[in-house]
Amino acid sequence: MKFAQLSAFAAALMLSSLVMAEGGGDRTFERMMTANDRSVELFVAKEKAAGSPVVANEKKDDTSRDL
């Protein structure tokens, strides 16, 4: 009985270390956000070159809502 409890405890420790290991999701998210920022910069540069106004309003007023 003691061996079974010890084995179950060791298995739980090994399993928890595998579950908590980083799977690369943070790096993937960082690459995705970097690519998104770059594409927005390219879009704004292209729109400015075309002469059409680009509206970038980061300030919220009373009429704006969060979705």
LOLOKOL-973208 format. One record per atom (N, C-alpha, C): atom name; residue in three letters; x, y, z; residue number from 1. Coordinates in Angstrom, 1 decimal. Layout:
<lumvos>
<lumvo site="CA" code="ALA" X="X" Y="Y" Z="Z" pos="NUM"/>
...
</lumvos>
This chain:
<lumvos>
<lumvo site="N" code="MET" X="0.8" Y="-1.2" Z="0.0" pos="1"/>
<lumvo site="CA" code="MET" X="0.0" Y="0.0" Z="0.0" pos="1"/>
<lumvo site="C" code="MET" X="0.9" Y="1.2" Z="0.0" pos="1"/>
<lumvo site="N" code="LYS" X="1.9" Y="1.2" Z="0.8" pos="2"/>
<lumvo site="CA" code="LYS" X="2.8" Y="2.4" Z="0.8" pos="2"/>
<lumvo site="C" code="LYS" X="3.5" Y="2.6" Z="-0.5" pos="2"/>
<lumvo site="N" code="PHE" X="3.8" Y="1.5" Z="-1.2" pos="3"/>
<lumvo site="CA" code="PHE" X="4.4" Y="1.7" Z="-2.6" pos="3"/>
<lumvo site="C" code="PHE" X="3.5" Y="2.3" Z="-3.6" pos="3"/>
<lumvo site="N" code="ALA" X="2.2" Y="1.9" Z="-3.5" pos="4"/>
<lumvo site="CA" code="ALA" X="1.2" Y="2.4" Z="-4.4" pos="4"/>
<lumvo site="C" code="ALA" X="1.0" Y="3.9" Z="-4.2" pos="4"/>
<lumvo site="N" code="GLN" X="0.9" Y="4.3" Z="-2.9" pos="5"/>
<lumvo site="CA" code="GLN" X="0.8" Y="5.7" Z="-2.6" pos="5"/>
<lumvo site="C" code="GLN" X="2.0" Y="6.5" Z="-3.1" pos="5"/>
<lumvo site="N" code="LEU" X="3.2" Y="6.0" Z="-2.8" pos="6"/>
<lumvo site="CA" code="LEU" X="4.4" Y="6.7" Z="-3.3" pos="6"/>
<lumvo site="C" code="LEU" X="4.4" Y="6.8" Z="-4.8" pos="6"/>
<lumvo site="N" code="SER" X="4.0" Y="5.7" Z="-5.5" pos="7"/>
<lumvo site="CA" code="SER" X="4.0" Y="5.7" Z="-6.9" pos="7"/>
<lumvo site="C" code="SER" X="3.0" Y="6.8" Z="-7.5" pos="7"/>
<lumvo site="N" code="ALA" X="1.8" Y="6.8" Z="-6.9" pos="8"/>
<lumvo site="CA" code="ALA" X="0.8" Y="7.8" Z="-7.3" pos="8"/>
<lumvo site="C" code="ALA" X="1.3" Y="9.2" Z="-7.1" pos="8"/>
<lumvo site="N" code="PHE" X="2.0" Y="9.4" Z="-5.9" pos="9"/>
<lumvo site="CA" code="PHE" X="2.5" Y="10.8" Z="-5.7" pos="9"/>
<lumvo site="C" code="PHE" X="3.5" Y="11.2" Z="-6.7" pos="9"/>
<lumvo site="N" code="ALA" X="4.5" Y="10.2" Z="-7.0" pos="10"/>
<lumvo site="CA" code="ALA" X="5.5" Y="10.5" Z="-8.0" pos="10"/>
<lumvo site="C" code="ALA" X="4.9" Y="10.8" Z="-9.4" pos="10"/>
<lumvo site="N" code="ALA" X="3.9" Y="10.0" Z="-9.7" pos="11"/>
<lumvo site="CA" code="ALA" X="3.2" Y="10.2" Z="-11.0" pos="11"/>
<lumvo site="C" code="ALA" X="2.5" Y="11.6" Z="-11.1" pos="11"/>
<lumvo site="N" code="ALA" X="1.9" Y="12.0" Z="-10.0" pos="12"/>
<lumvo site="CA" code="ALA" X="1.2" Y="13.3" Z="-9.9" pos="12"/>
<lumvo site="C" code="ALA" X="2.3" Y="14.4" Z="-10.1" pos="12"/>
<lumvo site="N" code="LEU" X="3.4" Y="14.3" Z="-9.5" pos="13"/>
<lumvo site="CA" code="LEU" X="4.4" Y="15.3" Z="-9.6" pos="13"/>
<lumvo site="C" code="LEU" X="5.0" Y="15.4" Z="-11.0" pos="13"/>
<lumvo site="N" code="MET" X="5.2" Y="14.2" Z="-11.7" pos="14"/>
<lumvo site="CA" code="MET" X="5.7" Y="14.3" Z="-13.0" pos="14"/>
<lumvo site="C" code="MET" X="4.6" Y="14.8" Z="-14.0" pos="14"/>
<lumvo site="N" code="LEU" X="3.4" Y="14.5" Z="-13.8" pos="15"/>
<lumvo site="CA" code="LEU" X="2.3" Y="15.0" Z="-14.6" pos="15"/>
<lumvo site="C" code="LEU" X="2.1" Y="16.5" Z="-14.5" pos="15"/>
<lumvo site="N" code="SER" X="2.2" Y="17.0" Z="-13.3" pos="16"/>
<lumvo site="CA" code="SER" X="2.0" Y="18.4" Z="-13.1" pos="16"/>
<lumvo site="C" code="SER" X="3.2" Y="19.2" Z="-13.7" pos="16"/>
<lumvo site="N" code="SER" X="4.4" Y="18.7" Z="-13.7" pos="17"/>
<lumvo site="CA" code="SER" X="5.5" Y="19.4" Z="-14.3" pos="17"/>
<lumvo site="C" code="SER" X="5.3" Y="19.4" Z="-15.9" pos="17"/>
<lumvo site="N" code="LEU" X="4.7" Y="18.4" Z="-16.4" pos="18"/>
<lumvo site="CA" code="LEU" X="4.5" Y="18.4" Z="-17.9" pos="18"/>
<lumvo site="C" code="LEU" X="3.4" Y="19.3" Z="-18.2" pos="18"/>
<lumvo site="N" code="VAL" X="2.4" Y="19.4" Z="-17.4" pos="19"/>
<lumvo site="CA" code="VAL" X="1.2" Y="20.3" Z="-17.7" pos="19"/>
<lumvo site="C" code="VAL" X="1.6" Y="21.8" Z="-17.6" pos="19"/>
<lumvo site="N" code="MET" X="2.5" Y="22.1" Z="-16.7" pos="20"/>
<lumvo site="CA" code="MET" X="2.9" Y="23.5" Z="-16.4" pos="20"/>
<lumvo site="C" code="MET" X="4.0" Y="23.9" Z="-17.4" pos="20"/>
<lumvo site="N" code="ALA" X="4.6" Y="23.0" Z="-18.2" pos="21"/>
<lumvo site="CA" code="ALA" X="5.6" Y="23.4" Z="-19.1" pos="21"/>
<lumvo site="C" code="ALA" X="5.1" Y="24.4" Z="-20.2" pos="21"/>
<lumvo site="N" code="GLU" X="5.9" Y="25.3" Z="-20.6" pos="22"/>
<lumvo site="CA" code="GLU" X="5.5" Y="26.3" Z="-21.6" pos="22"/>
<lumvo site="C" code="GLU" X="5.5" Y="25.6" Z="-22.9" pos="22"/>
<lumvo site="N" code="GLY" X="4.5" Y="25.7" Z="-23.7" pos="23"/>
<lumvo site="CA" code="GLY" X="4.4" Y="25.1" Z="-25.0" pos="23"/>
<lumvo site="C" code="GLY" X="4.8" Y="26.0" Z="-26.1" pos="23"/>
<lumvo site="N" code="GLY" X="5.3" Y="27.2" Z="-25.9" pos="24"/>
<lumvo site="CA" code="GLY" X="5.6" Y="28.1" Z="-27.0" pos="24"/>
<lumvo site="C" code="GLY" X="4.5" Y="29.0" Z="-27.3" pos="24"/>
<lumvo site="N" code="GLY" X="3.4" Y="29.0" Z="-26.6" pos="25"/>
<lumvo site="CA" code="GLY" X="2.3" Y="29.9" Z="-26.9" pos="25"/>
<lumvo site="C" code="GLY" X="2.7" Y="31.3" Z="-26.7" pos="25"/>
<lumvo site="N" code="ASP" X="3.5" Y="31.7" Z="-25.8" pos="26"/>
<lumvo site="CA" code="ASP" X="3.9" Y="33.1" Z="-25.5" pos="26"/>
<lumvo site="C" code="ASP" X="4.7" Y="33.6" Z="-26.7" pos="26"/>
<lumvo site="N" code="ARG" X="5.6" Y="32.8" Z="-27.2" pos="27"/>
<lumvo site="CA" code="ARG" X="6.4" Y="33.2" Z="-28.4" pos="27"/>
<lumvo site="C" code="ARG" X="5.5" Y="33.4" Z="-29.6" pos="27"/>
<lumvo site="N" code="THR" X="4.6" Y="32.5" Z="-29.8" pos="28"/>
<lumvo site="CA" code="THR" X="3.7" Y="32.5" Z="-30.9" pos="28"/>
<lumvo site="C" code="THR" X="2.8" Y="33.8" Z="-30.9" pos="28"/>
<lumvo site="N" code="PHE" X="2.3" Y="34.1" Z="-29.7" pos="29"/>
<lumvo site="CA" code="PHE" X="1.5" Y="35.3" Z="-29.5" pos="29"/>
<lumvo site="C" code="PHE" X="2.3" Y="36.5" Z="-29.8" pos="29"/>
<lumvo site="N" code="GLU" X="3.5" Y="36.6" Z="-29.3" pos="30"/>
<lumvo site="CA" code="GLU" X="4.4" Y="37.7" Z="-29.5" pos="30"/>
<lumvo site="C" code="GLU" X="4.7" Y="37.9" Z="-31.0" pos="30"/>
<lumvo site="N" code="ARG" X="4.9" Y="36.8" Z="-31.7" pos="31"/>
<lumvo site="CA" code="ARG" X="5.2" Y="37.0" Z="-33.2" pos="31"/>
<lumvo site="C" code="ARG" X="3.9" Y="37.5" Z="-33.9" pos="31"/>
<lumvo site="N" code="MET" X="2.7" Y="37.0" Z="-33.4" pos="32"/>
<lumvo site="CA" code="MET" X="1.5" Y="37.4" Z="-34.0" pos="32"/>
<lumvo site="C" code="MET" X="1.2" Y="38.9" Z="-33.8" pos="32"/>
<lumvo site="N" code="MET" X="1.5" Y="39.3" Z="-32.6" pos="33"/>
<lumvo site="CA" code="MET" X="1.3" Y="40.8" Z="-32.3" pos="33"/>
<lumvo site="C" code="MET" X="2.3" Y="41.6" Z="-33.0" pos="33"/>
<lumvo site="N" code="THR" X="3.5" Y="41.2" Z="-33.2" pos="34"/>
<lumvo site="CA" code="THR" X="4.5" Y="41.9" Z="-33.9" pos="34"/>
<lumvo site="C" code="THR" X="4.1" Y="42.0" Z="-35.4" pos="34"/>
<lumvo site="N" code="ALA" X="3.7" Y="40.9" Z="-36.0" pos="35"/>
<lumvo site="CA" code="ALA" X="3.2" Y="41.0" Z="-37.4" pos="35"/>
<lumvo site="C" code="ALA" X="2.0" Y="41.9" Z="-37.5" pos="35"/>
<lumvo site="N" code="ASN" X="1.1" Y="41.9" Z="-36.6" pos="36"/>
<lumvo site="CA" code="ASN" X="-0.1" Y="42.7" Z="-36.6" pos="36"/>
<lumvo site="C" code="ASN" X="0.3" Y="44.2" Z="-36.6" pos="36"/>
<lumvo site="N" code="ASP" X="1.2" Y="44.5" Z="-35.7" pos="37"/>
<lumvo site="CA" code="ASP" X="1.7" Y="45.9" Z="-35.6" pos="37"/>
<lumvo site="C" code="ASP" X="2.3" Y="46.4" Z="-36.9" pos="37"/>
<lumvo site="N" code="ARG" X="3.2" Y="45.5" Z="-37.4" pos="38"/>
<lumvo site="CA" code="ARG" X="3.8" Y="45.8" Z="-38.7" pos="38"/>
<lumvo site="C" code="ARG" X="2.8" Y="46.0" Z="-39.8" pos="38"/>
<lumvo site="N" code="SER" X="1.8" Y="45.2" Z="-39.9" pos="39"/>
<lumvo site="CA" code="SER" X="0.8" Y="45.3" Z="-41.0" pos="39"/>
<lumvo site="C" code="SER" X="0.0" Y="46.6" Z="-40.8" pos="39"/>
<lumvo site="N" code="VAL" X="-0.3" Y="47.0" Z="-39.6" pos="40"/>
<lumvo site="CA" code="VAL" X="-1.0" Y="48.3" Z="-39.4" pos="40"/>
<lumvo site="C" code="VAL" X="-0.1" Y="49.4" Z="-39.8" pos="40"/>
<lumvo site="N" code="GLU" X="1.2" Y="49.4" Z="-39.4" pos="41"/>
<lumvo site="CA" code="GLU" X="2.1" Y="50.5" Z="-39.8" pos="41"/>
<lumvo site="C" code="GLU" X="2.2" Y="50.6" Z="-41.4" pos="41"/>
<lumvo site="N" code="LEU" X="2.2" Y="49.4" Z="-42.0" pos="42"/>
<lumvo site="CA" code="LEU" X="2.3" Y="49.5" Z="-43.5" pos="42"/>
<lumvo site="C" code="LEU" X="1.0" Y="50.0" Z="-44.1" pos="42"/>
<lumvo site="N" code="PHE" X="-0.1" Y="49.6" Z="-43.5" pos="43"/>
<lumvo site="CA" code="PHE" X="-1.4" Y="50.1" Z="-44.0" pos="43"/>
<lumvo site="C" code="PHE" X="-1.5" Y="51.6" Z="-43.8" pos="43"/>
<lumvo site="N" code="VAL" X="-1.1" Y="52.1" Z="-42.7" pos="44"/>
<lumvo site="CA" code="VAL" X="-1.2" Y="53.6" Z="-42.4" pos="44"/>
<lumvo site="C" code="VAL" X="-0.3" Y="54.3" Z="-43.4" pos="44"/>
<lumvo site="N" code="ALA" X="0.9" Y="53.8" Z="-43.6" pos="45"/>
<lumvo site="CA" code="ALA" X="1.8" Y="54.4" Z="-44.6" pos="45"/>
<lumvo site="C" code="ALA" X="1.3" Y="54.4" Z="-46.0" pos="45"/>
<lumvo site="N" code="LYS" X="0.6" Y="53.3" Z="-46.4" pos="46"/>
<lumvo site="CA" code="LYS" X="0.0" Y="53.3" Z="-47.7" pos="46"/>
<lumvo site="C" code="LYS" X="-1.1" Y="54.2" Z="-47.8" pos="46"/>
<lumvo site="N" code="GLU" X="-2.0" Y="54.3" Z="-46.8" pos="47"/>
<lumvo site="CA" code="GLU" X="-3.1" Y="55.3" Z="-46.9" pos="47"/>
<lumvo site="C" code="GLU" X="-2.6" Y="56.7" Z="-46.9" pos="47"/>
<lumvo site="N" code="LYS" X="-1.6" Y="57.0" Z="-46.1" pos="48"/>
<lumvo site="CA" code="LYS" X="-1.1" Y="58.4" Z="-46.1" pos="48"/>
<lumvo site="C" code="LYS" X="-0.5" Y="58.7" Z="-47.5" pos="48"/>
<lumvo site="N" code="ALA" X="0.2" Y="57.7" Z="-48.1" pos="49"/>
<lumvo site="CA" code="ALA" X="0.7" Y="58.0" Z="-49.5" pos="49"/>
<lumvo site="C" code="ALA" X="-0.4" Y="58.2" Z="-50.5" pos="49"/>
<lumvo site="N" code="ALA" X="-1.5" Y="57.5" Z="-50.3" pos="50"/>
<lumvo site="CA" code="ALA" X="-2.6" Y="57.6" Z="-51.2" pos="50"/>
<lumvo site="C" code="ALA" X="-3.3" Y="59.0" Z="-51.1" pos="50"/>
<lumvo site="N" code="GLY" X="-3.1" Y="59.6" Z="-49.9" pos="51"/>
<lumvo site="CA" code="GLY" X="-3.7" Y="60.9" Z="-49.7" pos="51"/>
<lumvo site="C" code="GLY" X="-5.1" Y="60.9" Z="-49.0" pos="51"/>
<lumvo site="N" code="SER" X="-5.6" Y="59.7" Z="-48.7" pos="52"/>
<lumvo site="CA" code="SER" X="-6.8" Y="59.7" Z="-48.0" pos="52"/>
<lumvo site="C" code="SER" X="-6.5" Y="59.8" Z="-46.5" pos="52"/>
<lumvo site="N" code="PRO" X="-7.5" Y="60.4" Z="-45.8" pos="53"/>
<lumvo site="CA" code="PRO" X="-7.2" Y="60.6" Z="-44.3" pos="53"/>
<lumvo site="C" code="PRO" X="-7.3" Y="59.3" Z="-43.5" pos="53"/>
<lumvo site="N" code="VAL" X="-6.5" Y="59.1" Z="-42.6" pos="54"/>
<lumvo site="CA" code="VAL" X="-6.5" Y="58.0" Z="-41.7" pos="54"/>
<lumvo site="C" code="VAL" X="-6.9" Y="58.5" Z="-40.3" pos="54"/>
<lumvo site="N" code="VAL" X="-7.9" Y="57.9" Z="-39.8" pos="55"/>
<lumvo site="CA" code="VAL" X="-8.4" Y="58.3" Z="-38.5" pos="55"/>
<lumvo site="C" code="VAL" X="-7.9" Y="57.4" Z="-37.4" pos="55"/>
<lumvo site="N" code="ALA" X="-7.1" Y="57.9" Z="-36.5" pos="56"/>
<lumvo site="CA" code="ALA" X="-6.6" Y="57.0" Z="-35.4" pos="56"/>
<lumvo site="C" code="ALA" X="-7.0" Y="57.7" Z="-34.1" pos="56"/>
<lumvo site="N" code="ASN" X="-8.2" Y="57.3" Z="-33.5" pos="57"/>
<lumvo site="CA" code="ASN" X="-8.7" Y="58.0" Z="-32.4" pos="57"/>
<lumvo site="C" code="ASN" X="-8.6" Y="57.0" Z="-31.2" pos="57"/>
<lumvo site="N" code="GLU" X="-7.7" Y="57.2" Z="-30.3" pos="58"/>
<lumvo site="CA" code="GLU" X="-7.6" Y="56.4" Z="-29.1" pos="58"/>
<lumvo site="C" code="GLU" X="-8.3" Y="56.9" Z="-27.9" pos="58"/>
<lumvo site="N" code="LYS" X="-8.8" Y="58.1" Z="-28.0" pos="59"/>
<lumvo site="CA" code="LYS" X="-9.5" Y="58.7" Z="-26.9" pos="59"/>
<lumvo site="C" code="LYS" X="-11.0" Y="58.3" Z="-27.0" pos="59"/>
<lumvo site="N" code="LYS" X="-11.6" Y="57.9" Z="-25.8" pos="60"/>
<lumvo site="CA" code="LYS" X="-13.0" Y="57.6" Z="-25.8" pos="60"/>
<lumvo site="C" code="LYS" X="-13.8" Y="58.8" Z="-25.3" pos="60"/>
<lumvo site="N" code="ASP" X="-15.0" Y="58.9" Z="-25.9" pos="61"/>
<lumvo site="CA" code="ASP" X="-15.8" Y="59.9" Z="-25.4" pos="61"/>
<lumvo site="C" code="ASP" X="-17.1" Y="59.3" Z="-24.8" pos="61"/>
<lumvo site="N" code="ASP" X="-18.1" Y="60.1" Z="-24.5" pos="62"/>
<lumvo site="CA" code="ASP" X="-19.3" Y="59.6" Z="-23.9" pos="62"/>
<lumvo site="C" code="ASP" X="-20.1" Y="58.7" Z="-24.7" pos="62"/>
<lumvo site="N" code="THR" X="-20.0" Y="58.8" Z="-26.1" pos="63"/>
<lumvo site="CA" code="THR" X="-20.8" Y="58.0" Z="-26.9" pos="63"/>
<lumvo site="C" code="THR" X="-20.2" Y="56.7" Z="-27.3" pos="63"/>
<lumvo site="N" code="SER" X="-19.0" Y="56.5" Z="-27.0" pos="64"/>
<lumvo site="CA" code="SER" X="-18.3" Y="55.2" Z="-27.4" pos="64"/>
<lumvo site="C" code="SER" X="-18.6" Y="54.2" Z="-26.3" pos="64"/>
<lumvo site="N" code="ARG" X="-18.7" Y="52.9" Z="-26.7" pos="65"/>
<lumvo site="CA" code="ARG" X="-19.0" Y="51.8" Z="-25.8" pos="65"/>
<lumvo site="C" code="ARG" X="-17.9" Y="50.7" Z="-26.0" pos="65"/>
<lumvo site="N" code="ASP" X="-17.7" Y="50.0" Z="-24.9" pos="66"/>
<lumvo site="CA" code="ASP" X="-16.9" Y="48.8" Z="-25.0" pos="66"/>
<lumvo site="C" code="ASP" X="-17.8" Y="47.6" Z="-25.4" pos="66"/>
<lumvo site="N" code="LEU" X="-17.3" Y="46.8" Z="-26.3" pos="67"/>
<lumvo site="CA" code="LEU" X="-18.1" Y="45.7" Z="-26.8" pos="67"/>
<lumvo site="C" code="LEU" X="-17.9" Y="44.5" Z="-25.9" pos="67"/>
</lumvos>
